[in-house]
Amino acid sequence: MPTIDTRELYRYGRRAALLGCAVGLSLGIIKLAAGHYGHSAALVADAVHSLGDALLSGAVWAVFHWAERPADPEHPYGHARAEAVAGSCISLVLILSALVAGGQASHAFRSPHPEPPSGFTLIVAVVSFVTNETLYRFNRRVARRTGSAALAATAWDQRLDALTAVGILLALAVARIGGPDWAVADHIAGLCVAVVIFFAGARLFRDSVNELMDAQADPAIVDSVRRVAETVAGVTGVEKLLVRKAGLEFFVDVHIEVNPEVTVREGHAIAHAVKDRIMEQVTAVKDVLVHIEPSPAPPPDSPG
């Protein structure tokens, strides 16, 4: 796995977040205006989602600056956890926005508008799909280059927005072609968008809380750390391995097994080699704590 400097990782993250904020804000305003003047409850609901995405991206951009601050006496592990704290708070905002959008769509069922959505709402839905799909591909490339799980999640959120835009486009087309009798399709799409927003916010909240509770990192990261540790000369095995995520960084606690006959100096050198190699070869590892364990004694030879 190619390595990358943590500062470069944060720089890529800030750029992606700033772009997401600008795109989300622009799409939100356009869809809100188009939904209001074009008589589309689905576009109004999706506008809430886009504005929520812009809020999320803007907060992530600011948090990247905060999280990159070095450790201090009050925060000896640094400030990387700020990203998870912000994520949990913003996810609650997304859940609230879903409830508001769902309430608006439900109200539209009780008082349906007599005219179908305007033709230009279809164009806005197409633009939303193309923009979100393009942003998804950009964020996915950045996530792969940096190894950032946070940016990967952002990319998949953009893919979800693109698929939502397809659903809205189909609903608008049905309502447009079918006339007033099919206007309910637009209301159903608006309610579906609200449900999508709700579950996206709930998923983000769950992931943020898991990170704050020091859940074990993704198995791919854990396996890569284990493989790197086992390549160091003098390491006979990995007894215990804990990897916790903090923002865009990872902290590793590893217990390695060595020959019980080595000296303290030799064991210390092996431990340092393990730490250095993990931080060199595994992306975004901030620190490694290595504990030395004696290798289990081999079983005695069975008699004759």
Secondary structure, DSSP 4 states (H G I P E B T S, - for coil): -----HHHHHHHHHHHHHHHHHHHHHHHHHHHHHHHHTT-HHHHHHHHHHHHHHHHHHHHHHHHHHHTSPPBTTBTT-STTHHHHHHHHHHHHHHHHHHHHHHHHHHHHHS--SSPPPTHHHHHHHHHHHHHHHHHHHHHHHHHHHT-HHHHHHHHHHHHHHHHHHHHHHHHHHHHHH-GGGTHHHHHHHHHHHHHHHHHHHHHHHHHHHHHTTPBPPHHHHHHHHHHHHTSTT--EEEEEEEEEETTEEEEEEEEEE-TTS-HHHHHHHHHHHHHHHHHHSTTEEEEEEEEEEPPPPPPPPP-
